[in-house]
Every structure is written in structure tokens, then in C-alpha cells.
Amino acid sequence: MSAIWRNHAMHLANMINCNKETAAHLYLEQLMLFPLDVQDKIIEEISNLSHCNSDAVADIIGRYSMPELR
């Protein structure tokens, strides 16, 4: 996992842990250009993690940022 994803994950997890959902949405929208419905899915998955750490958050972001292989 790249340092870039871990850095994004750290900031996003911090916003979610501080209940700054609007800031988390804006962060995802500005940095990764995810549509709002995808942002909601990412935030929901992160919110449901039993152990919210940068690696777990980065894995979730990475799943949504990877194009589907057909």
C-alpha cells in the first residue's frame, strides 16, 4: 500500500472519528473526485470498521478507486 493512500486514509479517518462528515465528503470530493454516493459508501464502511486505522481506511479507499476489470 502506498504512502499516498495511507496519508489520505489518516486524514479521512481523523475527520470521521471527529464526526466531521461534511469535511470528510469535501475531502473525498476534492482529492479523489468520488461521486457523492460513493463517498457515502466509503464513509459508511469506515464508520463500521471495528479497528479504524490508516491501513484499513486505505484499503477501503483503494477498492473504490480501482477500475473494475472485465
Long-range contacts (C-beta under 8 A, 24 or more apart in sequence): 1-55, 1-58, 1-59, 1-62, 5-58, 5-61, 5-62, 6-54, 6-55, 6-58, 8-32, 8-58, 8-61, 9-54, 9-55, 9-56, 9-57, 9-58, 9-61, 10-54, 10-57, 12-42, 12-46, 12-57, 12-61, 13-46, 13-52, 13-53, 13-54, 13-57, 16-43, 16-46, 16-47, 16-52, 17-52, 32-61, 32-65, 34-64, 34-65, 38-64
